[in-house]
Amino acid sequence: MTVQIEQFGTWLIGQYCRLGWIGDLARSAAGDQTFPRSGDPEKVRGHLNRIHAEADMFEALEDAEALWFGFGRP
């Protein structure tokens, strides 16, 4: 049995309806053609660094990463 694990970037974009910072980050990611949709949290963090994202987006990323890991991700 093979288990498909949703990529972090894809999962994050799927959170666009969520209220708060995670939702803000998700909506921003959904509109960003260069966002690493198949990326892990480190690739997303690197992307945020490259685009000079605000500090709030990095805090949202940390919250989203904790939530994503909480769903049983590796």
N, C-alpha and C positions, 0 to 999 in steps of 0.2 A: 504494500500500500504506500503510495507516494502522497505526501502532504504538500500542498501548494502554500507557500508563505507569501503573503502580499508584501510587495516592496514598500519600504517606509515612505518614499516620495509619493507613490500612488495612494497609499493609505492616508497620508496627510492631506492631499488634495480632496479626498473624499470627505474630509471634515469641514467642508466649506459652509455648511449650515450651522455649525457649532457657534455658540456665542463666545465672546471674549477673545483673548489673544490668539488662541489656537485657530479659531475661525478666521481671524484677520490674516494670519499667516497662510492659511489654506487658500483663502480667496486671492491673496497676492500671488501665491505659487501657481494657482490655476490660470492666472492671466499672464504669467511669465513664460515665454516660449523657450527660455534657456534653463528653466528649472529642471533639476535632475529627477525626473519622475520615477526612474528605476533605481534611484540612489538610496544609499543607507543614510543614517543620521549624520555621519561624518561628511559625506558628499554634500548633503544639504547645508551643513554648517560651512563648508568651504565655499559653496555658492553664495551664501549670505555674506561671507567675508568679501568675496569678489565684487559684489554689488553694493558694498558698504551699507548694509542694512542697519537699521536703528537697533539700539540695545534691547528694546521691547521684543523684537522679533527673535533674538537669541534666547530670551527668557521663555518665549512661547515655544521655541524649538525644544528646549529642555523639558518643558511640561508635556509637549506632544510625544517626545521620545519616551518619557516615563509611562505615559498612557499606552503607547504602542507596545512597549515591553510588558506592560500589565496584561495585555491581551494574549500573552503566551508566545510572543515572538522570541526569536533567538537572541 
